[in-house]
């Protein structure tokens, strides 16, 4: 019964953290898509920090974290070059 209680707590915590990660990714992608590269580059370090924290906690795999960071940086560079 205790293990079940612990699982429920961990699941809820992981769900909240994963939601925070997805929100950060969605917001930076939206700012890049809208062409606002200034705010996107400012949000990049915060988003990378969130990604690294989730990777460190085991919410996402290390390779997934690297993939997210790489794709965001690539999109931002392409948007900056275009603008």
GROMACS elastic network, one bead per residue, 0.5 to 0.9 nm:
[ bonds ]
;  ai    aj funct       b0    kb
    1     4     6  0.50866   500
    1     5     6  0.63924   500
    1     6     6  0.87400   500
    2     5     6  0.50824   500
    2     6     6  0.62336   500
    2     7     6  0.86278   500
    3     6     6  0.50202   500
    3     7     6  0.61205   500
    3     8     6  0.86556   500
    4     7     6  0.50562   500
    4     8     6  0.62825   500
    4     9     6  0.87465   500
    5     8     6  0.51965   500
    5     9     6  0.63762   500
    5    10     6  0.87458   500
    6     9     6  0.51481   500
    6    10     6  0.61518   500
    6    11     6  0.85001   500
    7    10     6  0.51222   500
    7    11     6  0.59373   500
    7    12     6  0.84982   500
    8    11     6  0.51460   500
    8    12     6  0.61857   500
    8    13     6  0.86302   500
    9    12     6  0.52396   500
    9    13     6  0.61984   500
    9    14     6  0.85977   500
   10    13     6  0.50818   500
   10    14     6  0.59890   500
   10    15     6  0.84186   500
   11    14     6  0.51436   500
   11    15     6  0.60081   500
   11    16     6  0.86369   500
   12    15     6  0.50962   500
   12    16     6  0.62914   500
   12    17     6  0.87078   500
   13    16     6  0.52420   500
   13    17     6  0.62760   500
   13    18     6  0.86222   500
   14    17     6  0.50862   500
   14    18     6  0.59844   500
   14    19     6  0.84400   500
   14    59     6  0.65096   500
   15    18     6  0.51423   500
   15    19     6  0.61039   500
   15    20     6  0.86435   500
   15    59     6  0.89056   500
   16    19     6  0.50786   500
   16    20     6  0.62641   500
   16    21     6  0.87541   500
   17    20     6  0.50128   500
   17    21     6  0.63012   500
   17    22     6  0.87198   500
   17    54     6  0.72297   500
   17    59     6  0.76252   500
   18    21     6  0.50411   500
   18    22     6  0.62204   500
   18    23     6  0.85947   500
   18    54     6  0.75962   500
   18    59     6  0.68453   500
   18    60     6  0.82728   500
   19    22     6  0.51068   500
   19    23     6  0.60917   500
   19    24     6  0.86000   500
   20    23     6  0.51592   500
   20    24     6  0.62505   500
   20    25     6  0.87014   500
   20    50     6  0.80944   500
   21    24     6  0.51982   500
   21    25     6  0.62410   500
   21    26     6  0.85747   500
   21    47     6  0.79618   500
   21    50     6  0.63367   500
   21    51     6  0.65918   500
   21    54     6  0.74204   500
   22    25     6  0.50841   500
   22    26     6  0.59830   500
   22    27     6  0.85387   500
   23    26     6  0.50689   500
   23    27     6  0.61004   500
   23    28     6  0.87016   500
   24    27     6  0.52600   500
   24    28     6  0.63533   500
   24    29     6  0.86016   500
   24    43     6  0.86992   500
   24    46     6  0.83291   500
   24    47     6  0.58449   500
   24    50     6  0.76260   500
   24    51     6  0.87812   500
   25    28     6  0.54280   500
   25    29     6  0.61156   500
   25    30     6  0.85616   500
   25    47     6  0.67893   500
   25    51     6  0.87642   500
   25    68     6  0.83474   500
   25    72     6  0.83537   500
   26    29     6  0.51697   500
   26    30     6  0.60843   500
   26    31     6  0.86933   500
   27    30     6  0.50952   500
   27    31     6  0.62669   500
   27    32     6  0.86823   500
   27    40     6  0.86810   500
   27    43     6  0.87125   500
   28    31     6  0.51207   500
   28    32     6  0.61880   500
   28    33     6  0.85361   500
   28    39     6  0.84614   500
   28    40     6  0.57172   500
   28    41     6  0.86521   500
   28    43     6  0.65541   500
   28    44     6  0.71893   500
   28    47     6  0.75607   500
   28    72     6  0.79956   500
   29    32     6  0.51336   500
   29    33     6  0.60697   500
   29    34     6  0.85963   500
   29    40     6  0.80396   500
   29    72     6  0.74148   500
   29    75     6  0.83255   500
   29    76     6  0.87686   500
   30    33     6  0.50088   500
   30    34     6  0.60872   500
   30    35     6  0.86553   500
   30    36     6  0.88903   500
   30    40     6  0.86826   500
   31    34     6  0.51314   500
   31    35     6  0.64069   500
   31    36     6  0.54351   500
   31    37     6  0.69883   500
   31    38     6  0.89360   500
   31    39     6  0.69799   500
   31    40     6  0.55777   500
   32    35     6  0.52247   500
   32    36     6  0.58654   500
   32    37     6  0.58593   500
   32    39     6  0.84763   500
   32    40     6  0.58733   500
   32    41     6  0.87482   500
   32    72     6  0.89028   500
   32    75     6  0.72943   500
   32    76     6  0.62952   500
   32    79     6  0.67307   500
   32    80     6  0.89197   500
   33    36     6  0.76237   500
   33    37     6  0.88546   500
   33    75     6  0.88927   500
   33    79     6  0.80718   500
   34    37     6  0.83545   500
   35    38     6  0.87164   500
   35    40     6  0.86891   500
   35    79     6  0.68573   500
   35    80     6  0.84180   500
   35    83     6  0.76492   500
   36    39     6  0.58800   500
   36    40     6  0.63098   500
   36    41     6  0.88089   500
   36    79     6  0.87929   500
   37    41     6  0.59015   500
   37    42     6  0.84345   500
   37    76     6  0.69534   500
   37    79     6  0.68635   500
   37    80     6  0.61787   500
   37    83     6  0.82030   500
   38    41     6  0.53814   500
   38    42     6  0.63833   500
   38    43     6  0.87379   500
   38    80     6  0.88110   500
   39    43     6  0.60877   500
   39    44     6  0.85379   500
   40    43     6  0.50025   500
   40    44     6  0.60264   500
   40    76     6  0.73050   500
   41    44     6  0.50034   500
   41    45     6  0.75555   500
   41    73     6  0.89485   500
   41    76     6  0.72299   500
   42    45     6  0.66143   500
   42    46     6  0.77148   500
   43    46     6  0.52803   500
   43    47     6  0.60953   500
   43    48     6  0.85799   500
   44    47     6  0.51374   500
   44    48     6  0.60548   500
   44    49     6  0.84938   500
   44    69     6  0.88860   500
   44    72     6  0.79776   500
   44    73     6  0.78557   500
   44    76     6  0.87356   500
   45    48     6  0.50942   500
   45    49     6  0.60907   500
   45    50     6  0.86950   500
   46    49     6  0.50419   500
   46    50     6  0.63265   500
   46    51     6  0.87046   500
   47    50     6  0.50783   500
   47    51     6  0.61932   500
   47    52     6  0.86096   500
   47    69     6  0.84172   500
   48    51     6  0.50055   500
   48    52     6  0.61089   500
   48    53     6  0.85787   500
   48    65     6  0.86809   500
   48    68     6  0.86100   500
   48    69     6  0.63231   500
   49    52     6  0.51365   500
   49    53     6  0.61890   500
   49    54     6  0.86991   500
   50    53     6  0.51263   500
   50    54     6  0.62553   500
   50    55     6  0.86103   500
   51    54     6  0.52310   500
   51    55     6  0.61915   500
   51    56     6  0.86200   500
   51    60     6  0.84074   500
   51    65     6  0.58983   500
   51    66     6  0.85649   500
   51    68     6  0.77836   500
   51    69     6  0.75957   500
   52    55     6  0.50130   500
   52    56     6  0.60663   500
   52    57     6  0.86212   500
   52    62     6  0.84153   500
   52    65     6  0.67570   500
   52    66     6  0.87013   500
   53    56     6  0.50231   500
   53    57     6  0.62089   500
   53    58     6  0.86330   500
   53    59     6  0.87063   500
   54    57     6  0.51421   500
   54    58     6  0.62074   500
   54    59     6  0.51544   500
   54    60     6  0.60151   500
   54    61     6  0.85629   500
   54    65     6  0.80683   500
   55    58     6  0.51296   500
   55    59     6  0.59154   500
   55    60     6  0.50981   500
   55    61     6  0.58734   500
   55    62     6  0.55049   500
   55    63     6  0.87847   500
   55    64     6  0.82240   500
   55    65     6  0.61496   500
   56    59     6  0.76754   500
   56    60     6  0.82719   500
   56    61     6  0.87128   500
   56    62     6  0.79041   500
   57    60     6  0.78762   500
   58    61     6  0.63875   500
   58    62     6  0.80910   500
   60    63     6  0.83934   500
   60    64     6  0.64165   500
   60    65     6  0.67143   500
   61    64     6  0.51470   500
   61    65     6  0.63556   500
   61    66     6  0.87966   500
   62    65     6  0.51006   500
   62    66     6  0.63328   500
   62    67     6  0.86469   500
   63    66     6  0.50194   500
   63    67     6  0.60952   500
   63    68     6  0.86541   500
   64    68     6  0.61829   500
   64    69     6  0.86385   500
   65    68     6  0.51800   500
   65    69     6  0.62493   500
   65    70     6  0.85512   500
   66    69     6  0.51945   500
   66    70     6  0.60279   500
   66    71     6  0.85692   500
   67    70     6  0.51256   500
   67    71     6  0.61056   500
   67    72     6  0.85540   500
   68    71     6  0.53210   500
   68    72     6  0.61522   500
   68    73     6  0.85781   500
   69    72     6  0.52699   500
   69    73     6  0.61078   500
   69    74     6  0.84996   500
   70    73     6  0.52301   500
   70    74     6  0.60422   500
   70    75     6  0.86121   500
   71    74     6  0.50190   500
   71    75     6  0.61057   500
   71    76     6  0.85297   500
   72    75     6  0.51705   500
   72    76     6  0.61143   500
   72    77     6  0.85604   500
   73    76     6  0.51005   500
   73    77     6  0.60783   500
   73    78     6  0.85772   500
   74    77     6  0.51552   500
   74    78     6  0.61807   500
   74    79     6  0.85985   500
   75    78     6  0.51373   500
   75    79     6  0.61037   500
   75    80     6  0.85201   500
   76    79     6  0.50742   500
   76    80     6  0.60024   500
   76    81     6  0.85116   500
   77    80     6  0.50649   500
   77    81     6  0.60861   500
   77    82     6  0.85353   500
   78    81     6  0.51533   500
   78    82     6  0.61463   500
   78    83     6  0.86691   500
   79    82     6  0.50881   500
   79    83     6  0.61662   500
   80    83     6  0.51989   500
